[in-house]
Amino acid sequence: MTSKLNSAERAALAGDLPSWRHEPGRDALVRTFVFADFVQAFGFMSQAALVAERMDHHPEWSNVYKTVQVLLTTHDASGLTRKDVDLALAMDRIARGFGVT
């Protein structure tokens, strides 16, 4: 089982993931991505889904037109783990490919 992030790792999140916020009620990372259009949003989700599947770590997310809302938490650990951080970093990298920072 993956262990939850410690306090030092959590403190580093603001610098590593400035566009994400902590959702304390779920001990999760959340972010809203806004793309140019639906095709870009769907392309982002398709690419992120492939990464998530390779990681065996799947997001909670929704899509409405050009907006994708993402929540990352590790259910097995009941909170944030390195898996969430790694997937958030990968999603940021994918989004940059679509011009979203």
N, C-alpha and C positions, 0 to 999 in steps of 0.2 A: 504494500500500500504506500502511496505517496504521502509525504508529511506536509502539513500546512506551513506556509511561510512564517519565518520568525519575525520579530519586530524590526531588526536591521534590514531584512529583505523587503519588508513592507515599506519602510522609510525610503528605500531606493526607488520605489515604483513611480513616484512623481517625476523623477528625473528620467527614468527609462521609458515611461509611458505617459507623457504629458497630456495626451488627448483622451486618456481613459480616466474614469473616476471610480472610486471605491463605493460600493453599495453595501453599507454595514449590515443592513437587515438580512442580506443573503450572503455576506462575506464574499462578494463577487466584484469583478471588474465589469464596467459597462461603458459602452461607447455608441454613438450614433454616427454613421457614415452617410454623407450626402453626395451622390454622384451626379453626373450631368444628365443622365436619363436612366430609364429602366434597363436598357441593354447593358450599360456599364455596371449597374447594381447587380444584375443577374450574373454578369461575367465575374465580378468580384466574389460573389457567393459560390460560384462554381469552382473557382480557383482555391478559395479558402476551404471549401468542402474537401477537396483532394488532400490538402495539407492536414486538415483535421483527421481525416481517415487514416493517413499514414501515421499520425501521432496517436491514434486511438483515443482521441480527446475531442468531444463534439460540443459545439456551442449551442446555447439557447439563442435563437435569433428570429427576427421577423423582417419582412420586406413589404413596403408600400411604395409603389412607383419607383422613385429614385433614392429612397431612404432605406438603409439597413440598420436595424437596432440589434446590438449584440450584448449578451450577458455571458460572462465566463466564470465558472466556479467548478471545483472538482467535487462531484457528489460523493465519491468514495471517502474523501477526507473531510467532508462537511465544511468546505471553505476553500480559500485561495491556496494554490500550490504553484510550483515552478511550471507545471503544465499550462496553467492559465496564462502566465507571463509569456511563455514561449509562443503560445498560439496568438496572443495579442500582438506580440512583435511581428509574427508572420503576417497577420492581418494588416497591420500598419504598412508593412513592406508591399503587400499586394495592392493595397489602396493607393500607395504612391505611384504605382504603375498606371493607375487610372487618373492621376493628377490630383488625388485627394490627400491632403496632409493632415 
